[in-house]
């Protein structure tokens, strides 16, 4: 409020009643009668208003709109949801999907160079083409059941001669579910020996002594028995002195870390299949896989990941019962950018959100890091921090009670400018990184300049609805503008949020980890699962692929050996689809 208008209608403090003359106040009924009998006064036309009155009316309109926006914001704070969970249905005027979706809403701006909501055309919904039965059943194993006439019924019903078969008729096709079952596999190696050598025969080739094993000559004792070799994938067990096979352990990992089935529920399923096994045994299998195999594979994946140019990072809480600071335990996730040839997702368990954890993990990385703006990331001096415009847009939506800001408010102006950037990014989606960078500097830069100018000029109070969005944008200004440095940098951190979502879904089922070893094992398994899925592999088949080949190395894993096990290698792509 300007000082001129503030002084013109200020009534003073309520405790100061010297200005109030009670004798001059008419009674309730008298005042009501005067108001009823008085002729209705019409508002003078704009031409009859003075310049000062017009200015005052405009000021009142702006103040009313701002107060209405503040009222909605305060109602949201007092009565609204306290979590960041988004509603299932988003208002049509916003066209905002979930917080993880990349689909962005169209913008509404008053500037001439930005499109308006009224000019937006909604694409017609096109139903996906219905697949035929042949397409649905393609690639599935088929078992043919053919029913024939009994020999005694093959006589002609008219003349009695034997009929000949001329064809068959398809009655129907159906899919059948074969319940899981447990089989015991016993492995034997055939053993051979030479009876001639056992009976004496010609004796030793050097001294010709007729003994089974000559210890006097230079050749040493002869081997009297020869065993048939096992296939390479069956030569070593997954765990020594264990009943677990590669397929059994792979299914346990798949059920928990892909299907989000806790171990105690799996125990019941195994019992129904015929195998009584304890939850502790299943938990030990997971930890042993991490200890003996997966930690080395994830370490090799980390080397490849740190050689990338663009990375994403995010974190989410995890409850570890044996951890002293269990409330602060975090599961960090690091993911390669969409521009990389081989997508990699790595989870890293740490007991806190301190900056030393990403600093340790990203040691040696000098590229671009896209984050959500958490305070731990800017301290990394060797990387270029890149901000997330999706998080800024959510700040605008939260300030507007989860919907598009109303027309005429200051909040709507900033929201429209952010939406305009997303509209341009959809246009640049199919361009090469160099062309995308050129278009960004040509068309996105003016919008950014207008947005920062709006942030500076907007008069905001702590209770103002624009306070938090502008504060978030101002604190992240350098990071939010980093996408103008390279065309490969996205403007959102949605890739990291999509990568961490399976962990969040699984956490809702298994709730917590008992020990830090279990949390670290879960991080390794989730890393392999999400990396396999990102490379188009079936996680179960990939687990089986690894557990059949890694035991043969006996923990002596060279870089060449681990490179042949990467999810993008030829063998994995051929066998694990």
VOGU-3710 file (C-alpha; in Angstrom, 3 decimals, decimal comma):
1> xxxxxxxxxx> 0,000/0,000/0,000  1,348/3,346/-0,945  1,904/5,920/1,752  -0,621/8,271/0,178  -3,475/5,818/0,425  -2,328/4,429/3,759  -2,747/7,828/5,375  -6,011/8,622/3,674  -8,153/5,924/5,301  -6,230/4,749/8,326
11> xxxxxxxxxx> -8,427/4,541/11,429  -5,636/4,259/13,928  -5,129/1,643/16,594  -8,297/0,025/18,024  -7,281/1,086/21,542  -7,305/4,759/20,540  -11,010/5,697/20,780  -10,634/9,471/21,079  -11,830/9,907/17,530  -15,040/7,942/18,154
21> xxxxxxxxxx> -18,137/10,006/19,273  -20,760/7,628/20,639  -23,396/10,364/20,894  -23,369/10,982/17,196  -24,017/7,326/16,343  -27,697/6,680/15,507  -29,459/3,632/16,789  -29,548/0,424/14,818  -33,099/0,906/13,569  -32,599/4,567/12,721
31> xxxxxxxxxx> -29,539/3,832/10,664  -31,285/0,989/8,889  -34,279/3,202/8,037  -32,063/5,972/6,662  -30,177/3,542/4,478  -33,436/2,052/3,200  -35,078/5,393/2,383  -31,980/7,049/0,965  -31,773/7,080/-2,806  -29,310/4,637/-4,288
41> xxxxxxxxxx> -26,145/6,358/-5,386  -24,662/5,221/-8,638  -20,956/4,966/-9,135  -19,820/7,817/-11,336  -18,545/6,928/-14,733  -14,826/6,708/-15,331  -14,900/10,025/-17,160  -16,186/11,760/-14,040  -13,524/10,297/-11,758  -10,403/12,153/-10,962
51> xxxxxxxxxx> -7,001/10,726/-11,714  -6,381/10,146/-8,026  -9,667/8,243/-7,656  -8,885/6,047/-10,648  -5,479/5,264/-9,203  -7,024/4,456/-5,865  -9,592/2,081/-7,464  -6,844/0,278/-9,373  -4,872/0,001/-6,171  -7,894/-1,509/-4,410
61> xxxxxxxxxx> -8,402/-4,054/-7,183  -4,787/-5,170/-6,937  -5,012/-5,332/-3,170  -8,195/-7,416/-3,266  -6,637/-9,897/-5,682  -3,503/-10,169/-3,542  -5,479/-10,582/-0,318  -7,599/-13,295/-1,929  -4,443/-15,117/-2,984  -3,004/-14,806/0,526
71> xxxxxxxxxx> -6,242/-16,107/2,012  -6,127/-19,204/-0,210  -2,494/-19,734/0,717  -3,179/-19,496/4,451  -6,150/-21,840/4,123  -3,858/-24,309/2,412  -1,325/-24,044/5,249  -3,928/-24,460/7,986  -6,412/-26,892/6,477  -4,533/-28,480/3,569
81> xxxxxxxxxx> -2,433/-31,611/3,390  0,875/-31,543/5,212  2,639/-33,925/2,819  3,892/-33,445/-0,713  1,658/-36,204/-2,036  -0,140/-35,002/-5,143  -3,841/-35,620/-5,743  -4,882/-38,391/-8,073  -6,725/-36,015/-10,328  -5,112/-32,752/-11,340
91> xxxxxxxxxx> -7,267/-29,790/-12,377  -7,840/-29,577/-16,082  -6,680/-26,005/-16,262  -3,277/-27,062/-14,976  -2,917/-30,331/-16,844  -0,304/-31,334/-14,277  0,261/-35,031/-13,930  2,119/-36,660/-11,069  5,328/-35,315/-9,588  7,340/-37,907/-11,472
101> xxxxxxxxxx> 5,798/-37,389/-14,896  7,578/-35,550/-17,603  4,362/-34,360/-19,257  4,086/-30,635/-18,662  1,158/-28,265/-18,909  0,763/-25,495/-21,426  1,554/-21,939/-20,427  -0,603/-18,862/-20,087  1,133/-15,554/-20,425  0,132/-11,982/-21,062
111> xxxxxxxxxx> 3,210/-11,230/-23,128  2,920/-11,243/-26,897  5,685/-13,788/-27,455  4,168/-16,389/-25,127  1,034/-18,426/-25,972  -2,105/-18,031/-23,884  -4,211/-20,773/-22,315  -7,163/-19,663/-24,388  -5,229/-20,472/-27,541  -4,216/-23,927/-26,397
121> xxxxxxxxxx> -5,547/-26,825/-28,398  -6,028/-30,156/-26,670  -4,946/-33,152/-28,677  -7,658/-35,632/-29,476  -7,429/-38,815/-27,465  -6,486/-41,726/-29,673  -7,127/-45,205/-28,408  -4,268/-47,638/-28,772  -4,695/-50,207/-31,506  -6,084/-53,409/-30,124
131> xxxxxxxxxx> -3,648/-56,272/-30,453  -4,661/-59,482/-32,145  -4,430/-62,871/-30,469  -1,458/-63,740/-32,617  0,394/-60,649/-31,369  -0,490/-61,384/-27,735  0,683/-65,004/-27,942  3,783/-64,304/-30,026  6,923/-65,811/-28,518  5,085/-67,863/-25,892
141> xxxxxxxxxx> 5,723/-71,623/-25,726  2,807/-73,609/-27,103  1,665/-77,114/-26,334  -0,615/-78,795/-28,879  -3,370/-81,137/-27,735  -4,854/-83,221/-30,524  -7,711/-85,650/-29,982  -8,245/-88,492/-32,460  -10,931/-91,082/-33,034  -10,470/-94,407/-31,382
151> xxxxxxxxxx> -9,595/-97,220/-33,856  -12,943/-98,894/-33,290  -14,786/-95,673/-34,226  -13,033/-95,005/-37,531  -15,512/-96,981/-39,600  -17,831/-95,087/-41,952  -21,316/-94,770/-40,396  -22,855/-95,322/-43,890  -20,861/-98,038/-45,628  -18,644/-99,378/-42,861
161> xxxxxxxxxx> -15,300/-98,832/-44,663  -12,367/-97,418/-42,625  -12,082/-93,639/-42,950  -8,821/-91,822/-43,642  -7,609/-88,685/-41,848  -7,829/-85,565/-44,033  -7,053/-82,772/-41,525  -7,845/-81,243/-38,146  -9,997/-78,381/-36,876  -8,878/-75,735/-34,351
171> xxxxxxxxxx> -11,391/-75,565/-31,527  -9,847/-72,830/-29,336  -6,656/-71,338/-27,913  -6,235/-70,600/-24,220  -3,490/-69,605/-21,826  -2,823/-71,802/-18,824  -0,929/-70,896/-15,658  1,560/-73,447/-14,362  2,107/-72,918/-10,619  5,666/-72,715/-9,400
181> xxxxxxxxxx> 7,132/-75,874/-7,965  10,421/-76,932/-6,464  12,626/-79,579/-8,043  15,733/-81,191/-6,599  18,629/-81,307/-9,040  21,398/-83,820/-8,320  24,685/-83,481/-10,190  26,895/-86,532/-10,783  30,133/-86,831/-12,719  30,869/-90,105/-14,471
191> xxxxxxxxxx> 34,167/-91,632/-13,350  36,419/-93,731/-15,624  39,499/-95,845/-14,958  41,876/-98,076/-16,921  41,694/-101,718/-15,933  44,952/-102,438/-17,700  46,794/-100,034/-15,433  44,989/-101,334/-12,382  45,915/-104,925/-13,186  49,565/-104,112/-13,805
201> xxxxxxxxxx> 49,625/-103,957/-17,566  52,698/-102,474/-19,076  53,500/-100,584/-15,891  55,109/-97,180/-15,771  56,108/-95,610/-19,071  59,579/-94,850/-17,683  60,502/-97,684/-15,375  57,821/-100,225/-16,444  57,097/-101,227/-12,878  53,803/-103,142/-12,691
211> xxxxxxxxxx> 52,356/-100,956/-9,966  49,285/-98,726/-9,837  51,286/-95,614/-8,986  55,007/-95,411/-9,512  56,611/-93,009/-7,032  60,184/-93,562/-8,142  60,206/-92,081/-11,631  60,149/-88,429/-12,647  56,526/-88,531/-13,808  55,244/-89,187/-10,325
221> xxxxxxxxxx> 52,160/-91,211/-9,512  49,725/-91,863/-12,322  46,076/-90,814/-12,124  44,046/-93,960/-12,194  40,596/-92,306/-12,403  39,196/-89,697/-14,824  36,000/-87,715/-14,080  33,700/-86,130/-16,624  33,885/-82,300/-16,424  30,927/-80,170/-15,407
231> xxxxxxxxxx> 29,691/-77,338/-17,618  31,334/-74,005/-16,710  28,091/-72,541/-15,290  27,611/-75,625/-13,029  31,214/-76,079/-11,892  30,912/-74,018/-8,698  27,917/-73,628/-6,381  26,440/-70,213/-5,680  27,222/-70,649/-1,970  29,383/-73,397/-0,566
241> xxxxxxxxxx> 27,491/-76,189/1,217  24,134/-74,608/0,380  21,005/-75,929/-1,317  20,596/-72,646/-3,191  20,871/-72,723/-6,956  21,325/-69,775/-9,280  17,650/-69,893/-10,248  16,472/-70,130/-6,628  18,495/-67,128/-5,441  17,593/-65,177/-8,573
251> xxxxxxxxxx> 13,891/-65,677/-7,871  14,252/-64,544/-4,230  15,987/-61,361/-5,393  13,461/-60,815/-8,164  10,466/-61,266/-5,857  11,708/-58,790/-3,234  13,448/-56,108/-5,301  11,285/-56,153/-8,435  7,882/-57,374/-7,225  8,297/-55,822/-3,731
261> xxxxxxxxxx> 7,389/-59,066/-1,910  8,937/-59,118/1,594  10,929/-62,155/2,662  8,411/-63,284/5,266  5,756/-63,571/2,547  8,166/-65,482/0,341  8,673/-68,004/3,130  4,987/-68,884/2,896  5,177/-69,210/-0,880  8,188/-71,527/-0,661
271> xxxxxxxxxx> 6,409/-73,640/1,930  3,376/-73,989/-0,320  5,728/-75,033/-3,134  7,115/-77,805/-0,935  10,299/-76,288/0,523  10,395/-75,266/4,181  12,935/-72,503/4,550  13,415/-69,747/7,100  13,392/-65,992/6,602  16,914/-65,774/8,052
281> xxxxxxxxxx> 18,174/-68,106/5,318  16,656/-65,960/2,589  18,137/-62,827/4,190  21,561/-64,483/4,313  21,316/-65,313/0,609  20,765/-61,636/-0,170  23,694/-60,535/2,018  26,010/-63,249/0,636  25,201/-62,175/-2,926  26,254/-58,639/-2,056
291> xxxxxxxxxx> 29,388/-59,787/-0,198  30,656/-62,310/-2,738  29,446/-60,955/-6,087  27,386/-57,813/-6,442  29,576/-55,301/-4,617  32,353/-55,930/-7,150  29,944/-55,592/-10,052  28,519/-52,322/-8,672  32,042/-50,975/-8,130  32,769/-51,580/-11,809
301> xxxxxxxxxx> 29,492/-49,902/-12,765  30,531/-46,900/-10,672  33,756/-46,552/-12,676  31,754/-46,414/-15,897  29,227/-44,015/-14,363  31,868/-41,515/-13,203  33,210/-41,352/-16,753  29,889/-39,844/-17,914  29,330/-36,167/-18,634  25,850/-35,727/-17,133
311> xxxxxxxxxx> 24,561/-37,358/-13,937  21,388/-37,159/-11,871  21,180/-37,569/-8,105  18,464/-37,843/-5,492  17,921/-39,364/-2,052  15,149/-40,834/0,095  14,958/-41,933/3,743  15,324/-45,563/4,806  14,801/-46,982/8,291  17,644/-49,200/9,551
321> xxxxxxxxxx> 16,940/-50,650/12,976  20,568/-51,251/13,984  21,670/-47,785/12,868  22,138/-45,334/15,737  20,848/-42,418/13,675  18,135/-44,441/11,996  15,925/-41,400/11,433  18,547/-39,792/9,184  19,550/-42,849/7,157  19,351/-42,194/3,445
331> xxxxxxxxxx> 19,384/-44,170/0,246  21,157/-42,086/-2,388  20,707/-42,748/-6,086  22,965/-41,711/-8,967  21,944/-42,098/-12,596  23,478/-41,339/-15,946  21,844/-38,778/-18,185  19,652/-39,644/-21,130  22,477/-38,716/-23,498  24,708/-41,589/-22,345
341> xxxxxxxxxx> 24,935/-44,734/-24,483  24,755/-47,146/-21,522  22,289/-46,143/-18,781  23,485/-46,902/-15,241  21,611/-46,570/-11,938  23,507/-46,980/-8,653  22,089/-46,881/-5,128  24,319/-45,940/-2,233  23,265/-46,381/1,400  24,571/-43,818/3,889
351> xxxxxxxxxx> 23,580/-43,018/7,493  22,880/-39,299/6,856  22,335/-36,526/4,284  25,720/-34,921/4,895  27,643/-33,520/1,967  30,587/-35,866/2,544  28,627/-38,821/1,152  28,015/-37,505/-2,390  31,490/-35,964/-2,280  33,003/-39,398/-1,606
361> xxxxxxxxxx> 30,870/-41,194/-4,190  31,450/-38,597/-6,933  35,184/-38,395/-6,340  36,736/-38,027/-9,785  33,585/-36,797/-11,533  33,924/-33,394/-13,242  30,763/-33,157/-15,336  27,251/-31,781/-14,813  25,181/-32,935/-11,825  21,394/-32,411/-11,935
371> xxxxxxxxxx> 19,805/-32,278/-8,472  16,774/-30,946/-6,623  18,682/-28,127/-4,955  19,463/-29,764/-1,609  22,166/-27,940/0,337  24,552/-30,926/0,244  25,219/-30,663/-3,491  26,502/-27,081/-3,964  29,550/-27,864/-1,813  30,870/-30,174/-4,534
381> xxxxxxxxxx> 33,466/-27,949/-6,172  34,505/-30,345/-8,929  31,057/-30,555/-10,548  28,698/-28,088/-12,188  25,409/-28,109/-10,281  22,264/-28,002/-12,414  18,850/-27,175/-10,973  15,433/-28,714/-11,503  12,662/-26,535/-12,925  10,063/-29,177/-12,074
391> xxxxxxxxxx> 10,711/-28,597/-8,374  10,306/-24,839/-8,895  7,010/-25,407/-10,661  5,802/-27,516/-7,744  6,553/-24,593/-5,443  4,177/-22,463/-7,513  1,514/-25,164/-7,399  1,857/-25,615/-3,633  1,561/-21,868/-3,159  -1,664/-21,979/-5,188
401> xxxxxxxxxx> -3,127/-24,860/-3,144  -2,223/-27,529/-5,702  -3,761/-25,897/-8,760  -2,908/-23,343/-11,380  -2,640/-19,855/-9,911  -5,565/-17,556/-10,558  -5,566/-14,983/-13,325  -4,422/-11,532/-12,379  -2,196/-12,581/-9,484  1,550/-12,155/-9,298
411> xxxxxxxxxx> 1,888/-15,880/-8,779  0,307/-16,559/-12,163  2,875/-14,412/-13,959  5,830/-16,424/-12,642  4,044/-19,719/-13,222  3,357/-18,837/-16,866  7,015/-18,047/-17,496  8,090/-21,407/-16,033  5,501/-23,200/-18,133  6,787/-21,451/-21,250
421> xxxxxxxxxx> 10,219/-23,036/-20,703  8,670/-26,499/-20,570  6,757/-25,834/-23,780  9,985/-24,938/-25,539  11,730/-28,034/-24,187  9,049/-30,221/-25,729  9,802/-28,590/-29,064  13,548/-29,214/-28,612  13,139/-32,843/-27,538  14,109/-34,411/-30,886
431> xxxxxxxxxx> 16,975/-32,040/-31,677  20,645/-32,883/-31,399  22,470/-31,523/-28,312  24,149/-28,773/-30,346  20,938/-27,684/-32,040  19,069/-27,835/-28,741  21,690/-25,600/-27,122  21,426/-23,040/-29,926  17,636/-22,945/-29,677  17,780/-22,593/-25,908
441> xxxxxxxxxx> 20,117/-19,607/-26,101  17,965/-18,034/-28,789  14,432/-18,641/-27,447  14,747/-19,631/-23,779  17,100/-16,830/-22,742  14,494/-14,014/-23,169  12,035/-15,954/-21,016  14,677/-16,434/-18,340  15,515/-12,738/-18,345  11,843/-11,856/-17,921
451> xxxxxxxxxx> 11,456/-14,412/-15,135  14,404/-13,092/-13,120  13,196/-9,549/-13,688  9,794/-10,567/-12,287  11,455/-12,185/-9,248  13,338/-8,967/-8,546  10,419/-6,592/-9,068  7,761/-8,605/-7,272  6,974/-7,043/-3,900  6,862/-10,020/-1,572
461> xxxxxxxxxx> 6,252/-10,322/2,116  6,812/-13,409/4,244  3,086/-14,102/4,178  2,905/-13,546/0,437  2,123/-16,553/-1,743  5,063/-15,690/-3,996  7,512/-15,788/-1,105  8,540/-19,450/-1,263  8,664/-19,851/-5,083  10,714/-16,674/-5,507
471> xxxxxxxxxx> 12,976/-17,633/-2,608  13,576/-21,103/-4,087  14,316/-19,641/-7,536  16,629/-16,940/-6,200  18,667/-19,394/-4,137  19,031/-21,726/-7,137  19,494/-19,082/-9,838  22,916/-20,206/-11,036  21,938/-23,883/-11,018  18,622/-23,232/-12,782
481> xxxxxxxxxx> 20,413/-21,388/-15,600  23,034/-24,141/-16,048  21,028/-25,857/-18,814  22,195/-23,048/-21,129  25,761/-24,419/-20,871  25,221/-27,738/-22,675  22,436/-29,152/-24,802  22,671/-32,513/-23,037  21,596/-31,070/-19,678  17,859/-31,580/-18,973
491> xxxxxxxxxx> 15,858/-28,930/-17,146  14,400/-31,425/-14,651  15,672/-34,119/-12,313  12,820/-36,467/-13,215  15,207/-39,222/-14,349  16,587/-39,577/-10,814  13,109/-39,486/-9,291  11,925/-42,187/-11,675  14,978/-44,276/-10,760  14,341/-44,008/-7,018
501> xxxxxxxxxx> 10,610/-44,705/-7,286  10,955/-48,573/-7,243  12,819/-48,309/-3,944  10,053/-46,148/-2,465  7,411/-48,647/-3,620  9,348/-51,556/-2,122  9,884/-49,672/1,140  6,124/-49,450/1,632  6,057/-53,263/1,774  9,197/-54,316/3,627
511> xxxxxxxxxx> 9,200/-51,096/5,777  12,777/-51,280/7,096  16,160/-53,008/7,099  17,380/-54,813/10,185  21,098/-54,149/9,788  23,448/-51,916/7,855  24,675/-54,997/5,973  21,115/-55,588/4,826  20,762/-51,953/3,730  24,033/-52,112/1,774
521> xxxxxxxxxx> 22,975/-55,410/0,198  19,648/-53,865/-0,807  21,500/-50,947/-2,395  23,614/-53,345/-4,498  20,631/-55,432/-5,611  18,536/-52,374/-6,486  21,476/-51,028/-8,500  21,609/-54,203/-10,589  17,822/-54,350/-10,976  17,384/-50,784/-12,195
531> xxxxxxxxxx> 20,459/-50,898/-14,425  19,205/-54,126/-16,008  15,751/-52,628/-16,592  17,262/-49,461/-18,071  19,164/-51,638/-20,571  16,069/-53,647/-21,548  16,897/-56,856/-19,642  14,714/-59,180/-17,605  16,036/-58,779/-14,025  15,384/-62,443/-13,131
541> xxxxxxxxxx> 17,270/-63,713/-16,162  20,096/-61,269/-15,497  20,414/-62,391/-11,869  20,605/-65,998/-13,028  23,129/-65,002/-15,689  25,407/-63,424/-13,070  25,076/-66,173/-10,453  25,966/-68,859/-12,984  29,175/-67,128/-14,096  30,577/-65,152/-11,184
551> xxxxxxxxxx> 31,248/-68,124/-8,832  33,809/-69,486/-11,324  36,052/-66,458/-10,720  36,285/-67,218/-6,982  36,248/-63,499/-6,056  39,180/-62,706/-8,357  37,290/-60,320/-10,591  39,358/-58,507/-13,179  38,039/-55,537/-15,127  37,992/-57,656/-18,274
561> xxxxxxxxxx> 35,903/-60,339/-16,554  33,427/-57,799/-15,133  33,154/-56,046/-18,490  31,830/-59,273/-20,000  29,028/-59,256/-17,398  27,761/-55,734/-18,004  24,063/-55,529/-18,954  24,915/-54,070/-22,363  27,354/-56,835/-23,337  26,407/-59,243/-26,138
571> xxxxxxx> 25,863/-62,318/-23,945  23,583/-60,506/-21,503  21,596/-58,885/-24,301  21,173/-62,270/-25,988  20,341/-64,456/-22,971  18,526/-62,077/-20,601  15,809/-60,576/-22,741
//
